[in-house]
């Protein structure tokens, strides 16, 4: 009996097949952990995007080179483990493969597909032309969405939100064009930004400075932009309250609040551009002209309820993302139903979740990495302690994709795209020039 049990435990580490939905940081850091903890397992990574790496590709701002460096780790992960690790991009779970099929084909499934649906601004007039979600604007300047054409022909812009996305959007709009031209921002976006007339941005958050969710790095970058006079709009009364509170706070909170206090008075007052970070205001109505174009926003003070009219020709609302529940998964409200912090109820196979799809869509790549490694620990523990590998040998879902002639893209396909982008970028004097219709490009190259 002891011999059989020991054999079963060893067998659970051999030829086990694991599927990961999502090739962003959450999925690939989980993959990194599994590769080392289950040295004889096989992993298939699926992503609906035609290219891998998730928000590293289409969410991180073009000028944040340091954050994008984790892509080097992911490339090494695929290159060094090509015998055990496969990538299937351009595959939609729920369309090309059902979630039930995936569960039947693998010993374990990891959900790591993020939260990619931008929360909508549900106020009167929000359907106006040039009223854009922060997620869409970020996708545009990262080359992930070619159909968006923001109009930057007005001096005044409003950005709703007090998180990093709001600050990223502001910084891209106000950054010197010669600086952006050296990044991987696509040429079509660069062309629009070159002609931009935007020079006055008001950022509005519905809560106060203490509740702001941006990080000090993004705040410092915005406040120190060249050719821009940036400041925080904090009243004397609230400044006094914050000053009294700061000594009792932890160091990260102390630093960011002190920076906000220090920049109540703008520097470079004669700069051609201006950015003001406002607090305690929420939008109540978007005003439109006769052509359905935005011309201003009616704001309301969250505490005093006083009204404020702010003219603008562009509104970007960066008010967060919503969780998306894949077909075949149970939900509680609009959140994924979990048995504990990482396990998902399922009768067919073991299912786990990590990253934004598992919890609220907040956090930076470093926190995502920590959680992903912890989930890999739990999966390895379940294989060792509970022999969760199925008795029949699973062969994965590749055969289904081939049978249905799904035009999936592999890691080798991505490397071809990667090299082409870098070559085009070198010609243009930048890091890379992104190919915006990757599926069509690969299809053409295979002829």
Secondary structure, DSSP 4 states (H G I P E B T S, - for coil): -HHHHHHHHHHTTSS-EEEEE--SHHHHHHHHHHHHHSTT-EEEEEESSSSSSTHHHHTS-TT-HHHHTHHHHHHHHHHHTTTTEEEEES--BTTTB-HHHHHHH-SEEEE-----EEPP--SBTTTSBTEEEHHHHHHHHTTS-SS------SSEEEEE-SSHHHHHHHHHHHS-HHHHTTTT--HHHHHHHHT----EEEEE-SS-GGG----HHHHHHHHT-TTEEEEEE--HHHHHHHHHHHTTS-HHHHHHHHHHHHTSSPS-TT-SEEEEEE-SEEEEEEEE-TTSBEEEEEEEETTT--EEEEE-SEEEE---EE--PPTT--EETTEE--SSSSEE--SSSEEEE-GGGTS-S---HHHHHHHHHHHHHHHHHHHHHH--S-SSPP--SHHHHHHTT---B-HHHHHHHHHHHHHHHHHHTSS----S-HHHHHHHHT-
